[in-house]
């Protein structure tokens, strides 16, 4: 997944590249803006797993890779909103579940 790619979850990831450069390489430069907007939008989803679900599934090695979009979305959003009060509390709790 793109979010796992950004989090360096793959052994073949070039650690010398920035997350944005890795995304450009994977998706093409013209698609990066749309991908990052989508990752920021993840925070507004109503079907995000609870922190307990994240912990339980992770312990059972059953977590979903798309869940990495939650901390990546918060990280990307931080460039635009550098105040934790601007984030949904539920999204912050889920992010810290990772």
Secondary structure by P-SEA (a helix, b strand, c coil): caaaaaacccccccccccaaaaaaaacccccaaaaaaaaaacccccccccaaaaaaaaaacccccccaaaaaaaaaacccccccccccaaaaaaaacc
